[in-house]
C-alpha cells in the first residue's frame, strides 16, 4: 500500500471513550480516534450520523456483548476445585496399567475409582475419545445382550464405560467396568462430549505454556482496520493451499495488499496468487479519508457481530502427518496452478488427473507415465516455487469438520508421540488461555510434549481462524497416529496410537 493509506490523521489510541465502551460492553484497552485530518470523526460519531440509521443498527449489533466467560459442565458433590478450575470441563483419565479411572476438572483431581478393563486378547486400546452417547439402561449388542447399566459410549464399535463386575484384575472384553456406586455417580456428572483419555500410566494433566498453543480472539481485537485485518491473517504469506482456507472476508473480496506498496483487486485465483507473490502492478490510488473511516467502521461492526454469533462449543484440533489423499489433492492443485486441468480437486487419481500429469511430464521432458511418484511431486513443487508441507491440521466443532490446513512439521521423519493439550480456563484479566497437557502412552514427560510443539509451524491465517473460535474446553491433539478409523460423522477425533 502507499504510505498515505491509512492516512496520517488516522491513529490507534490506547483507550476509548465511554460511548464506545457502552456500545461494546467490554473493557477497551485499544481504541480508535480520528484527528483533525478527518474532522475529528470518532467511531461513536460515525455510528450516530455518517450512515443513515447506522448508529441504531450498530448499537443493535454490539448491544449486550459480554466478556468471554466459561460454560460450566457441572460440579461433583463436595468437590473443591481451585478458582481457575471452577468452570473447567470434566475430563476422565483411565490408566490401563493401574486399572484406575481419575476424574479431573482442569488440574483439580475430583475423584478416583478402581476399574476392570481389558484382558488377554481383548486389550482396551489406548487413545483419545469422547463420550458419544449415554444410556442409564443398556444391553450389549455384541455379547449376548449382557446388561450394561449407566452406559457411556466411547466408540460405535463397542467400547464403553458401564457398571459391571470389578475384580482386582483386567476382566472385560475392552469396555471399562465401573463399581456400581461410582458408575451411578459418574453418570450424573458427565455430559456427552466429555473427553476420555485412555493411557498406559499417567500422573494426570500438567500445566503448560508454549507459543504454539493458541490464544482466544478477544472483543478488543474487533477494533481495527481492513489493513490490519489483512496483516493479521498473514495475507502476504498466502500460498498454494491458502486460497481454499484463508478466511472468506479476505478470499471472497479478493482484495490483495502486496508487499511492494501497491494494491489492487485480483480477478481470478491465479491472479490472486501471482499478486500475493509478486505484487499487482496497478497505480496506487490515494483513498478518500472519509471512505477509509467508514470502511473501518463497517469492519469493526462486522467483527463484533461475528463475535456475538460465535459458537460456545469447544474446538477439537488434530495435528498429524499428511495422508495420501491430501497429497493427491495437493498434486491436483499444483497441476491446475501450472496450467494442466486435473478435473475435480478430490484427492483421487482419475483419468483427467492422469492426463494432466502426462501433460506436465511432457512439458518437462519427462517420461509421460501419468503415475504419481516422489520425483513427480518434487518436480511439481519445484515448478511452483514452494515447499511441500509435511503435516496437516484438522478442526472440528460440534462433531463436524470446520476446516483443515497444511502445517509444517520440523524433522517430519521423527516421531511426535501423542499429546493432548486442553484449555483449562481463560484468565478474564489478561484474556489468555490456561493450557494443560496429558501424554498418551506410558507417561512420557512434559518435555516431550514441548518438543512436539516446537516442531509444529502453523500458518498465520489458520491461527487467526482458530483464535476466533477458541473456547474453554477446546483441545489440541498432536499425534503420529492420525485420524483413527473410529473417527466419523458425529464423533470428535478418535486417535488410537
MIKE-920193 format. One record per residue (C-alpha): x, y, z; residue in one letter. Coordinates in nm, 2 decimals. Layout:
<sites>
@X=X Y=Y Z=Z res=A
...
</sites>
This chain:
<sites>
@X=0.00 Y=0.00 Z=0.00 res=X
@X=0.11 Y=0.36 Z=-0.04 res=X
@X=0.23 Y=0.53 Z=0.27 res=X
@X=-0.08 Y=0.76 Z=0.26 res=X
@X=-0.30 Y=0.46 Z=0.34 res=X
@X=-0.42 Y=0.47 Z=0.61 res=X
@X=-0.40 Y=0.85 Z=0.62 res=X
@X=-0.16 Y=1.01 Z=0.87 res=X
@X=-0.46 Y=1.16 Z=1.05 res=X
@X=-0.58 Y=0.81 Z=1.14 res=X
@X=-0.44 Y=0.69 Z=1.47 res=X
@X=-0.48 Y=0.39 Z=1.70 res=X
@X=-0.51 Y=0.51 Z=2.06 res=X
@X=-0.46 Y=0.33 Z=2.39 res=X
@X=-0.81 Y=0.39 Z=2.53 res=X
@X=-1.16 Y=0.47 Z=2.42 res=X
@X=-1.44 Y=0.68 Z=2.54 res=X
@X=-1.74 Y=0.59 Z=2.75 res=X
@X=-1.98 Y=0.58 Z=2.44 res=X
@X=-1.77 Y=0.31 Z=2.27 res=X
@X=-1.73 Y=0.12 Z=2.60 res=X
@X=-2.10 Y=0.13 Z=2.65 res=X
@X=-2.16 Y=0.00 Z=2.30 res=X
@X=-1.93 Y=-0.30 Z=2.31 res=X
@X=-2.00 Y=-0.38 Z=2.68 res=X
@X=-1.64 Y=-0.46 Z=2.74 res=X
@X=-1.32 Y=-0.30 Z=2.87 res=X
@X=-1.14 Y=-0.12 Z=2.59 res=X
@X=-0.76 Y=-0.11 Z=2.61 res=X
@X=-0.74 Y=-0.04 Z=2.24 res=X
@X=-0.95 Y=0.24 Z=2.08 res=X
@X=-0.98 Y=0.44 Z=1.76 res=X
@X=-0.97 Y=0.81 Z=1.72 res=X
@X=-0.96 Y=1.03 Z=1.42 res=X
@X=-0.76 Y=1.35 Z=1.44 res=X
@X=-0.81 Y=1.69 Z=1.26 res=X
@X=-0.75 Y=1.54 Z=0.91 res=X
@X=-1.08 Y=1.36 Z=0.94 res=X
@X=-1.26 Y=1.64 Z=1.11 res=X
@X=-1.23 Y=1.47 Z=1.45 res=X
@X=-1.46 Y=1.18 Z=1.34 res=X
@X=-1.48 Y=0.93 Z=1.62 res=X
@X=-1.63 Y=0.58 Z=1.59 res=X
@X=-1.93 Y=0.69 Z=1.80 res=X
@X=-1.99 Y=0.99 Z=1.57 res=X
@X=-1.97 Y=0.76 Z=1.27 res=X
@X=-2.22 Y=0.52 Z=1.43 res=X
@X=-2.46 Y=0.81 Z=1.50 res=X
@X=-2.46 Y=1.02 Z=1.19 res=X
@X=-2.24 Y=0.93 Z=0.88 res=X
@X=-2.46 Y=0.65 Z=0.76 res=X
@X=-2.84 Y=0.70 Z=0.80 res=X
@X=-2.96 Y=0.45 Z=1.06 res=X
@X=-2.62 Y=0.31 Z=1.11 res=X
@X=-2.60 Y=0.42 Z=1.47 res=X
@X=-2.91 Y=0.22 Z=1.57 res=X
@X=-2.81 Y=-0.08 Z=1.36 res=X
@X=-2.46 Y=-0.08 Z=1.50 res=X
@X=-2.59 Y=-0.05 Z=1.86 res=X
@X=-2.82 Y=-0.34 Z=1.80 res=X
@X=-2.52 Y=-0.53 Z=1.65 res=X
@X=-2.30 Y=-0.48 Z=1.95 res=X
@X=-2.55 Y=-0.44 Z=2.23 res=X
@X=-2.54 Y=-0.69 Z=2.50 res=X
@X=-2.19 Y=-0.81 Z=2.42 res=X
@X=-2.03 Y=-0.97 Z=2.72 res=X
@X=-1.68 Y=-1.07 Z=2.81 res=X
@X=-1.57 Y=-1.42 Z=2.73 res=X
@X=-1.70 Y=-1.64 Z=3.01 res=X
@X=-1.67 Y=-2.01 Z=3.06 res=X
@X=-1.95 Y=-2.27 Z=3.04 res=X
@X=-1.97 Y=-2.50 Z=3.34 res=X
@X=-2.02 Y=-2.87 Z=3.28 res=X
@X=-2.15 Y=-2.94 Z=3.63 res=X
@X=-1.98 Y=-2.99 Z=3.97 res=X
@X=-1.94 Y=-3.31 Z=4.16 res=X
@X=-2.08 Y=-3.31 Z=4.52 res=X
@X=-1.83 Y=-3.19 Z=4.78 res=X
@X=-1.55 Y=-3.12 Z=4.53 res=X
@X=-1.34 Y=-2.82 Z=4.58 res=X
@X=-1.17 Y=-2.72 Z=4.25 res=X
@X=-0.94 Y=-2.43 Z=4.25 res=X
@X=-1.06 Y=-2.09 Z=4.13 res=X
@X=-0.90 Y=-2.14 Z=3.79 res=X
@X=-1.08 Y=-2.48 Z=3.76 res=X
@X=-1.43 Y=-2.39 Z=3.88 res=X
@X=-1.56 Y=-2.38 Z=3.53 res=X
@X=-1.32 Y=-2.61 Z=3.36 res=X
@X=-1.48 Y=-2.91 Z=3.17 res=X
@X=-1.47 Y=-3.25 Z=3.33 res=X
@X=-1.22 Y=-3.50 Z=3.19 res=X
@X=-1.18 Y=-3.87 Z=3.26 res=X
@X=-0.83 Y=-4.02 Z=3.26 res=X
@X=-0.81 Y=-4.40 Z=3.25 res=X
@X=-0.48 Y=-4.57 Z=3.34 res=X
@X=-0.49 Y=-4.91 Z=3.18 res=X
@X=-0.18 Y=-5.04 Z=3.36 res=X
@X=-0.30 Y=-4.93 Z=3.70 res=X
@X=-0.67 Y=-5.03 Z=3.64 res=X
@X=-0.78 Y=-4.69 Z=3.76 res=X
@X=-1.01 Y=-4.41 Z=3.65 res=X
@X=-0.95 Y=-4.05 Z=3.76 res=X
@X=-1.18 Y=-3.76 Z=3.72 res=X
@X=-1.03 Y=-3.41 Z=3.67 res=X
@X=-1.17 Y=-3.07 Z=3.64 res=X
@X=-0.88 Y=-2.87 Z=3.50 res=X
@X=-0.59 Y=-2.96 Z=3.72 res=X
@X=-0.81 Y=-3.04 Z=4.02 res=X
@X=-0.85 Y=-3.41 Z=4.10 res=X
@X=-1.21 Y=-3.47 Z=4.17 res=X
@X=-1.24 Y=-3.84 Z=4.24 res=X
@X=-1.09 Y=-4.18 Z=4.16 res=X
@X=-1.21 Y=-4.54 Z=4.13 res=X
@X=-1.06 Y=-4.88 Z=4.06 res=X
@X=-1.19 Y=-5.03 Z=3.73 res=X
@X=-1.16 Y=-5.35 Z=3.53 res=X
@X=-1.07 Y=-5.30 Z=3.16 res=X
@X=-0.94 Y=-5.55 Z=2.90 res=X
@X=-0.80 Y=-5.89 Z=2.93 res=X
@X=-0.57 Y=-6.12 Z=2.73 res=X
@X=-0.68 Y=-6.10 Z=2.36 res=X
@X=-0.91 Y=-5.80 Z=2.43 res=X
@X=-0.68 Y=-5.52 Z=2.54 res=X
@X=-0.86 Y=-5.18 Z=2.57 res=X
@X=-0.69 Y=-4.96 Z=2.31 res=X
@X=-0.51 Y=-4.66 Z=2.43 res=X
@X=-0.63 Y=-4.33 Z=2.28 res=X
@X=-0.83 Y=-4.01 Z=2.30 res=X
@X=-1.20 Y=-4.04 Z=2.30 res=X
@X=-1.51 Y=-3.85 Z=2.40 res=X
@X=-1.85 Y=-3.96 Z=2.53 res=X
@X=-2.07 Y=-4.02 Z=2.23 res=X
@X=-2.39 Y=-4.15 Z=2.40 res=X
@X=-2.53 Y=-4.21 Z=2.75 res=X
@X=-2.79 Y=-4.46 Z=2.85 res=X
@X=-2.90 Y=-4.54 Z=3.20 res=X
@X=-3.02 Y=-4.88 Z=3.09 res=X
@X=-2.85 Y=-5.06 Z=2.80 res=X
@X=-2.77 Y=-5.41 Z=2.68 res=X
@X=-2.48 Y=-5.52 Z=2.48 res=X
@X=-2.53 Y=-5.55 Z=2.11 res=X
@X=-2.23 Y=-5.79 Z=2.09 res=X
@X=-2.22 Y=-6.01 Z=2.40 res=X
@X=-2.55 Y=-6.19 Z=2.44 res=X
@X=-2.74 Y=-5.88 Z=2.54 res=X
@X=-2.54 Y=-5.85 Z=2.86 res=X
@X=-2.67 Y=-5.57 Z=3.09 res=X
@X=-2.46 Y=-5.25 Z=3.08 res=X
@X=-2.62 Y=-5.01 Z=3.33 res=X
@X=-2.51 Y=-4.65 Z=3.33 res=X
@X=-2.35 Y=-4.70 Z=2.98 res=X
@X=-2.14 Y=-4.41 Z=2.84 res=X
@X=-2.03 Y=-4.50 Z=2.48 res=X
@X=-1.67 Y=-4.41 Z=2.36 res=X
@X=-1.68 Y=-4.58 Z=2.01 res=X
@X=-1.95 Y=-4.71 Z=1.79 res=X
@X=-1.77 Y=-5.04 Z=1.76 res=X
@X=-1.82 Y=-5.14 Z=2.12 res=X
@X=-1.60 Y=-4.96 Z=2.38 res=X
@X=-1.80 Y=-4.80 Z=2.67 res=X
@X=-1.79 Y=-4.72 Z=3.04 res=X
@X=-2.06 Y=-4.90 Z=3.23 res=X
@X=-2.14 Y=-5.06 Z=3.57 res=X
@X=-2.00 Y=-5.42 Z=3.59 res=X
@X=-1.81 Y=-5.67 Z=3.80 res=X
@X=-1.48 Y=-5.52 Z=3.90 res=X
@X=-1.23 Y=-5.78 Z=4.03 res=X
@X=-0.87 Y=-5.68 Z=4.11 res=X
@X=-0.76 Y=-5.77 Z=3.76 res=X
@X=-0.85 Y=-5.69 Z=3.39 res=X
@X=-1.16 Y=-5.90 Z=3.31 res=X
@X=-1.35 Y=-5.72 Z=3.03 res=X
@X=-1.37 Y=-5.76 Z=2.65 res=X
@X=-1.24 Y=-5.40 Z=2.61 res=X
@X=-1.51 Y=-5.20 Z=2.79 res=X
@X=-1.43 Y=-5.01 Z=3.12 res=X
@X=-1.62 Y=-5.17 Z=3.40 res=X
@X=-1.70 Y=-4.95 Z=3.70 res=X
@X=-1.82 Y=-5.03 Z=4.05 res=X
@X=-2.20 Y=-4.97 Z=4.09 res=X
@X=-2.19 Y=-4.66 Z=4.32 res=X
@X=-1.92 Y=-4.49 Z=4.11 res=X
@X=-2.09 Y=-4.57 Z=3.78 res=X
@X=-2.40 Y=-4.40 Z=3.91 res=X
@X=-2.21 Y=-4.10 Z=4.04 res=X
@X=-2.00 Y=-4.06 Z=3.73 res=X
@X=-2.31 Y=-4.09 Z=3.50 res=X
@X=-2.47 Y=-3.79 Z=3.69 res=X
@X=-2.15 Y=-3.58 Z=3.64 res=X
@X=-2.06 Y=-3.62 Z=3.28 res=X
@X=-2.21 Y=-3.49 Z=2.96 res=X
@X=-2.20 Y=-3.61 Z=2.60 res=X
@X=-1.88 Y=-3.48 Z=2.45 res=X
@X=-1.67 Y=-3.50 Z=2.77 res=X
@X=-1.31 Y=-3.61 Z=2.69 res=X
@X=-1.19 Y=-3.96 Z=2.79 res=X
@X=-0.82 Y=-4.04 Z=2.77 res=X
@X=-0.70 Y=-4.40 Z=2.80 res=X
@X=-0.33 Y=-4.42 Z=2.86 res=X
@X=-0.08 Y=-4.67 Z=2.98 res=X
@X=0.01 Y=-4.50 Z=3.31 res=X
@X=-0.05 Y=-4.13 Z=3.39 res=X
@X=0.02 Y=-3.89 Z=3.67 res=X
@X=-0.26 Y=-3.67 Z=3.54 res=X
@X=-0.27 Y=-3.34 Z=3.35 res=X
@X=0.01 Y=-3.08 Z=3.40 res=X
@X=0.01 Y=-2.71 Z=3.33 res=X
@X=0.19 Y=-2.59 Z=3.02 res=X
@X=0.25 Y=-2.27 Z=2.82 res=X
@X=0.40 Y=-2.25 Z=2.47 res=X
@X=0.39 Y=-2.00 Z=2.19 res=X
@X=0.25 Y=-2.27 Z=1.95 res=X
@X=-0.06 Y=-2.31 Z=2.17 res=X
@X=-0.35 Y=-2.09 Z=2.06 res=X
@X=-0.49 Y=-1.79 Z=2.24 res=X
@X=-0.86 Y=-1.68 Z=2.21 res=X
@X=-0.97 Y=-1.39 Z=2.00 res=X
@X=-1.07 Y=-1.10 Z=2.22 res=X
@X=-1.35 Y=-0.84 Z=2.17 res=X
@X=-1.09 Y=-0.57 Z=2.18 res=X
@X=-0.94 Y=-0.71 Z=1.86 res=X
@X=-1.26 Y=-0.61 Z=1.68 res=X
@X=-1.13 Y=-0.25 Z=1.68 res=X
@X=-0.91 Y=-0.22 Z=1.38 res=X
@X=-0.90 Y=-0.16 Z=1.01 res=X
@X=-0.92 Y=-0.36 Z=0.69 res=X
@X=-0.55 Y=-0.30 Z=0.66 res=X
@X=-0.47 Y=-0.46 Z=1.00 res=X
@X=-0.72 Y=-0.74 Z=0.92 res=X
@X=-0.52 Y=-0.83 Z=0.61 res=X
@X=-0.19 Y=-0.83 Z=0.80 res=X
@X=-0.34 Y=-1.03 Z=1.10 res=X
@X=-0.43 Y=-1.32 Z=0.87 res=X
@X=-0.08 Y=-1.31 Z=0.72 res=X
@X=-0.21 Y=-1.24 Z=0.37 res=X
@X=0.14 Y=-1.17 Z=0.24 res=X
@X=0.22 Y=-1.53 Z=0.32 res=X
@X=-0.07 Y=-1.70 Z=0.14 res=X
@X=0.04 Y=-2.00 Z=-0.05 res=X
@X=-0.10 Y=-2.28 Z=-0.26 res=X
@X=-0.34 Y=-2.42 Z=0.00 res=X
@X=-0.44 Y=-2.09 Z=0.15 res=X
@X=-0.68 Y=-1.99 Z=-0.12 res=X
@X=-0.90 Y=-2.27 Z=0.00 res=X
@X=-0.88 Y=-2.20 Z=0.37 res=X
@X=-0.80 Y=-1.83 Z=0.41 res=X
@X=-1.09 Y=-1.65 Z=0.58 res=X
@X=-1.37 Y=-1.57 Z=0.34 res=X
@X=-1.38 Y=-1.20 Z=0.41 res=X
@X=-1.03 Y=-1.18 Z=0.26 res=X
@X=-1.07 Y=-1.45 Z=-0.01 res=X
@X=-1.41 Y=-1.37 Z=-0.14 res=X
@X=-1.35 Y=-1.00 Z=-0.18 res=X
@X=-1.01 Y=-1.09 Z=-0.33 res=X
@X=-0.86 Y=-0.76 Z=-0.21 res=X
@X=-0.48 Y=-0.81 Z=-0.21 res=X
@X=-0.22 Y=-0.60 Z=-0.04 res=X
@X=0.12 Y=-0.67 Z=-0.19 res=X
@X=0.45 Y=-0.63 Z=-0.02 res=X
@X=0.58 Y=-0.37 Z=-0.26 res=X
@X=0.34 Y=-0.09 Z=-0.16 res=X
@X=0.09 Y=-0.15 Z=-0.45 res=X
@X=-0.27 Y=-0.25 Z=-0.41 res=X
@X=-0.53 Y=-0.39 Z=-0.64 res=X
@X=-0.80 Y=-0.65 Z=-0.70 res=X
@X=-0.74 Y=-1.00 Z=-0.83 res=X
@X=-0.99 Y=-1.13 Z=-1.08 res=X
@X=-0.91 Y=-1.50 Z=-1.05 res=X
@X=-0.74 Y=-1.74 Z=-0.81 res=X
@X=-0.43 Y=-1.74 Z=-1.03 res=X
@X=-0.42 Y=-1.36 Z=-1.04 res=X
@X=-0.46 Y=-1.36 Z=-0.67 res=X
@X=-0.17 Y=-1.60 Z=-0.63 res=X
@X=0.06 Y=-1.40 Z=-0.86 res=X
@X=-0.04 Y=-1.08 Z=-0.68 res=X
@X=0.04 Y=-1.23 Z=-0.35 res=X
@X=0.38 Y=-1.35 Z=-0.46 res=X
@X=0.49 Y=-1.06 Z=-0.68 res=X
@X=0.25 Y=-0.77 Z=-0.63 res=X
@X=-0.02 Y=-0.65 Z=-0.87 res=X
@X=0.12 Y=-0.36 Z=-1.07 res=X
@X=-0.16 Y=-0.11 Z=-1.06 res=X
@X=-0.13 Y=0.26 Z=-0.99 res=X
@X=-0.16 Y=0.35 Z=-0.62 res=X
@X=-0.47 Y=0.55 Z=-0.55 res=X
@X=-0.49 Y=0.77 Z=-0.25 res=X
@X=-0.82 Y=0.69 Z=-0.08 res=X
@X=-1.07 Y=0.94 Z=0.05 res=X
@X=-1.02 Y=0.98 Z=0.42 res=X
@X=-1.39 Y=0.97 Z=0.49 res=X
@X=-1.42 Y=0.65 Z=0.29 res=X
@X=-1.14 Y=0.49 Z=0.49 res=X
@X=-1.32 Y=0.59 Z=0.81 res=X
@X=-1.65 Y=0.43 Z=0.70 res=X
@X=-1.48 Y=0.12 Z=0.57 res=X
@X=-1.30 Y=0.08 Z=0.91 res=X
@X=-1.63 Y=0.14 Z=1.09 res=X
@X=-1.80 Y=-0.13 Z=0.89 res=X
@X=-1.51 Y=-0.37 Z=0.95 res=X
@X=-1.53 Y=-0.31 Z=1.33 res=X
@X=-1.91 Y=-0.36 Z=1.35 res=X
@X=-1.89 Y=-0.68 Z=1.13 res=X
@X=-1.62 Y=-0.83 Z=1.36 res=X
@X=-1.82 Y=-0.75 Z=1.67 res=X
@X=-2.13 Y=-0.91 Z=1.52 res=X
@X=-1.92 Y=-1.22 Z=1.43 res=X
@X=-1.80 Y=-1.24 Z=1.79 res=X
@X=-2.16 Y=-1.23 Z=1.91 res=X
@X=-2.26 Y=-1.51 Z=1.68 res=X
@X=-1.97 Y=-1.74 Z=1.76 res=X
@X=-2.04 Y=-2.09 Z=1.89 res=X
@X=-1.95 Y=-2.15 Z=2.25 res=X
@X=-1.88 Y=-2.52 Z=2.18 res=X
@X=-1.52 Y=-2.62 Z=2.23 res=X
@X=-1.29 Y=-2.70 Z=1.93 res=X
@X=-1.13 Y=-3.03 Z=1.87 res=X
@X=-0.80 Y=-2.98 Z=1.68 res=X
@X=-0.57 Y=-3.26 Z=1.55 res=X
@X=-0.22 Y=-3.20 Z=1.41 res=X
@X=-0.07 Y=-3.51 Z=1.24 res=X
@X=0.11 Y=-3.64 Z=0.94 res=X
@X=-0.04 Y=-3.59 Z=0.60 res=X
@X=-0.24 Y=-3.86 Z=0.43 res=X
@X=-0.21 Y=-3.99 Z=0.08 res=X
@X=-0.53 Y=-3.83 Z=-0.03 res=X
@X=-0.42 Y=-3.49 Z=0.10 res=X
@X=-0.10 Y=-3.53 Z=-0.10 res=X
@X=-0.30 Y=-3.62 Z=-0.41 res=X
@X=-0.52 Y=-3.31 Z=-0.37 res=X
@X=-0.20 Y=-3.10 Z=-0.35 res=X
@X=-0.08 Y=-3.26 Z=-0.67 res=X
@X=-0.42 Y=-3.16 Z=-0.84 res=X
@X=-0.39 Y=-2.81 Z=-0.71 res=X
@X=-0.04 Y=-2.78 Z=-0.84 res=X
@X=-0.13 Y=-2.91 Z=-1.18 res=X
@X=-0.42 Y=-2.66 Z=-1.20 res=X
@X=-0.19 Y=-2.38 Z=-1.10 res=X
@X=0.06 Y=-2.48 Z=-1.36 res=X
@X=-0.20 Y=-2.49 Z=-1.64 res=X
@X=-0.29 Y=-2.86 Z=-1.66 res=X
@X=-0.65 Y=-2.93 Z=-1.58 res=X
@X=-0.68 Y=-3.22 Z=-1.33 res=X
@X=-1.06 Y=-3.22 Z=-1.31 res=X
@X=-1.22 Y=-3.20 Z=-0.96 res=X
@X=-0.98 Y=-3.15 Z=-0.67 res=X
@X=-1.10 Y=-3.46 Z=-0.49 res=X
@X=-0.78 Y=-3.65 Z=-0.40 res=X
@X=-0.83 Y=-3.93 Z=-0.64 res=X
@X=-0.62 Y=-4.03 Z=-0.94 res=X
@X=-0.88 Y=-4.04 Z=-1.22 res=X
@X=-0.84 Y=-4.02 Z=-1.59 res=X
@X=-0.84 Y=-3.64 Z=-1.60 res=X
@X=-0.57 Y=-3.61 Z=-1.34 res=X
@X=-0.36 Y=-3.88 Z=-1.51 res=X
@X=-0.38 Y=-3.69 Z=-1.84 res=X
@X=-0.28 Y=-3.36 Z=-1.66 res=X
@X=0.02 Y=-3.54 Z=-1.51 res=X
@X=0.12 Y=-3.66 Z=-1.85 res=X
@X=0.09 Y=-3.31 Z=-1.99 res=X
@X=0.32 Y=-3.18 Z=-1.72 res=X
@X=0.57 Y=-3.46 Z=-1.77 res=X
@X=0.58 Y=-3.39 Z=-2.15 res=X
@X=0.63 Y=-3.02 Z=-2.08 res=X
@X=0.93 Y=-3.10 Z=-1.86 res=X
@X=1.07 Y=-3.36 Z=-2.09 res=X
@X=0.99 Y=-3.64 Z=-1.85 res=X
@X=0.85 Y=-3.98 Z=-1.95 res=X
@X=0.47 Y=-3.93 Z=-1.97 res=X
@X=0.37 Y=-4.22 Z=-1.74 res=X
@X=0.08 Y=-4.04 Z=-1.57 res=X
@X=0.19 Y=-4.21 Z=-1.25 res=X
@X=0.24 Y=-4.04 Z=-0.91 res=X
@X=0.60 Y=-4.07 Z=-0.78 res=X
@X=0.82 Y=-3.88 Z=-0.53 res=X
@X=1.01 Y=-3.75 Z=-0.83 res=X
@X=0.69 Y=-3.62 Z=-0.98 res=X
@X=0.58 Y=-3.45 Z=-0.66 res=X
@X=0.93 Y=-3.29 Z=-0.62 res=X
@X=0.91 Y=-3.16 Z=-0.98 res=X
@X=0.57 Y=-3.01 Z=-0.93 res=X
@X=0.66 Y=-2.82 Z=-0.61 res=X
@X=0.99 Y=-2.71 Z=-0.77 res=X
@X=0.79 Y=-2.57 Z=-1.07 res=X
@X=0.55 Y=-2.39 Z=-0.84 res=X
@X=0.84 Y=-2.25 Z=-0.63 res=X
@X=0.70 Y=-2.37 Z=-0.30 res=X
@X=0.79 Y=-2.64 Z=-0.04 res=X
@X=0.58 Y=-2.94 Z=0.02 res=X
@X=0.40 Y=-2.93 Z=0.36 res=X
@X=0.47 Y=-3.22 Z=0.59 res=X
@X=0.18 Y=-3.21 Z=0.83 res=X
@X=-0.19 Y=-3.13 Z=0.84 res=X
@X=-0.42 Y=-2.96 Z=1.09 res=X
@X=-0.79 Y=-3.06 Z=1.12 res=X
@X=-1.06 Y=-2.86 Z=1.32 res=X
@X=-1.39 Y=-3.00 Z=1.44 res=X
@X=-1.67 Y=-2.83 Z=1.64 res=X
@X=-1.99 Y=-2.99 Z=1.75 res=X
@X=-1.86 Y=-3.31 Z=1.59 res=X
@X=-1.84 Y=-3.16 Z=1.25 res=X
@X=-1.54 Y=-3.07 Z=1.03 res=X
@X=-1.49 Y=-2.69 Z=1.03 res=X
@X=-1.18 Y=-2.65 Z=0.83 res=X
@X=-0.83 Y=-2.80 Z=0.78 res=X
@X=-0.50 Y=-2.66 Z=0.67 res=X
@X=-0.15 Y=-2.78 Z=0.59 res=X
@X=0.12 Y=-2.72 Z=0.85 res=X
@X=0.49 Y=-2.78 Z=0.86 res=X
@X=0.64 Y=-3.04 Z=1.09 res=X
@X=1.01 Y=-2.99 Z=1.15 res=X
@X=1.21 Y=-3.32 Z=1.13 res=X
@X=0.89 Y=-3.48 Z=0.99 res=X
@X=1.06 Y=-3.83 Z=0.99 res=X
@X=1.10 Y=-3.83 Z=1.36 res=X
@X=0.81 Y=-3.95 Z=1.58 res=X
@X=0.59 Y=-3.69 Z=1.76 res=X
@X=0.43 Y=-3.91 Z=2.02 res=X
@X=0.07 Y=-3.85 Z=2.12 res=X
@X=-0.01 Y=-3.55 Z=2.34 res=X
@X=-0.34 Y=-3.38 Z=2.44 res=X
@X=-0.34 Y=-3.01 Z=2.52 res=X
@X=-0.66 Y=-2.86 Z=2.66 res=X
@X=-0.78 Y=-2.51 Z=2.75 res=X
@X=-0.84 Y=-2.53 Z=3.13 res=X
@X=-0.98 Y=-2.18 Z=3.15 res=X
@X=-0.93 Y=-1.83 Z=3.03 res=X
@X=-0.80 Y=-1.55 Z=3.26 res=X
@X=-1.06 Y=-1.28 Z=3.25 res=X
@X=-0.79 Y=-1.02 Z=3.34 res=X
@X=-0.55 Y=-1.10 Z=3.06 res=X
@X=-0.77 Y=-1.28 Z=2.82 res=X
@X=-0.51 Y=-1.56 Z=2.80 res=X
@X=-0.59 Y=-1.93 Z=2.79 res=X
@X=-0.45 Y=-2.16 Z=3.06 res=X
@X=-0.34 Y=-2.48 Z=2.89 res=X
@X=-0.28 Y=-2.83 Z=3.03 res=X
@X=-0.11 Y=-3.13 Z=2.88 res=X
@X=-0.15 Y=-3.50 Z=2.91 res=X
@X=0.06 Y=-3.76 Z=2.73 res=X
@X=-0.10 Y=-4.08 Z=2.60 res=X
@X=0.12 Y=-4.39 Z=2.63 res=X
@X=0.34 Y=-4.46 Z=2.93 res=X
@X=0.35 Y=-4.12 Z=3.10 res=X
@X=0.63 Y=-3.96 Z=2.89 res=X
@X=0.74 Y=-3.64 Z=3.05 res=X
@X=0.61 Y=-3.29 Z=2.96 res=X
@X=0.94 Y=-3.22 Z=2.80 res=X
@X=0.85 Y=-3.44 Z=2.51 res=X
@X=0.52 Y=-3.25 Z=2.46 res=X
@X=0.72 Y=-2.93 Z=2.45 res=X
@X=0.95 Y=-3.08 Z=2.19 res=X
@X=0.65 Y=-3.18 Z=1.98 res=X
@X=0.51 Y=-2.82 Z=2.00 res=X
@X=0.85 Y=-2.68 Z=1.90 res=X
@X=0.83 Y=-2.88 Z=1.57 res=X
@X=0.48 Y=-2.76 Z=1.46 res=X
@X=0.46 Y=-2.45 Z=1.25 res=X
@X=0.11 Y=-2.33 Z=1.18 res=X
@X=0.02 Y=-2.06 Z=0.92 res=X
@X=-0.09 Y=-1.73 Z=1.05 res=X
@X=-0.43 Y=-1.74 Z=0.88 res=X
@X=-0.51 Y=-2.08 Z=1.04 res=X
@X=-0.40 Y=-1.95 Z=1.38 res=X
@X=-0.63 Y=-1.65 Z=1.34 res=X
@X=-0.93 Y=-1.85 Z=1.25 res=X
@X=-0.88 Y=-2.09 Z=1.54 res=X
@X=-0.83 Y=-1.79 Z=1.78 res=X
@X=-1.17 Y=-1.66 Z=1.67 res=X
@X=-1.34 Y=-1.99 Z=1.76 res=X
@X=-1.13 Y=-2.10 Z=2.06 res=X
@X=-1.34 Y=-2.16 Z=2.37 res=X
@X=-1.27 Y=-2.31 Z=2.72 res=X
@X=-1.26 Y=-2.69 Z=2.70 res=X
@X=-1.10 Y=-2.68 Z=2.35 res=X
@X=-0.82 Y=-2.93 Z=2.29 res=X
@X=-0.53 Y=-2.99 Z=2.06 res=X
@X=-0.41 Y=-3.34 Z=1.98 res=X
@X=-0.06 Y=-3.38 Z=1.83 res=X
@X=-0.01 Y=-3.74 Z=1.72 res=X
@X=0.17 Y=-3.96 Z=1.47 res=X
@X=-0.14 Y=-4.18 Z=1.47 res=X
@X=-0.37 Y=-3.95 Z=1.27 res=X
@X=-0.74 Y=-3.97 Z=1.25 res=X
@X=-0.84 Y=-4.32 Z=1.38 res=X
@X=-1.08 Y=-4.54 Z=1.19 res=X
@X=-1.34 Y=-4.47 Z=1.46 res=X
@X=-1.34 Y=-4.10 Z=1.36 res=X
@X=-1.65 Y=-4.04 Z=1.16 res=X
@X=-1.95 Y=-3.82 Z=1.12 res=X
@X=-2.10 Y=-3.75 Z=1.46 res=X
@X=-1.78 Y=-3.81 Z=1.66 res=X
@X=-1.49 Y=-3.60 Z=1.78 res=X
@X=-1.14 Y=-3.70 Z=1.68 res=X
@X=-1.07 Y=-4.05 Z=1.80 res=X
@X=-0.70 Y=-4.12 Z=1.80 res=X
@X=-0.56 Y=-4.46 Z=1.89 res=X
@X=-0.18 Y=-4.46 Z=1.89 res=X
</sites>
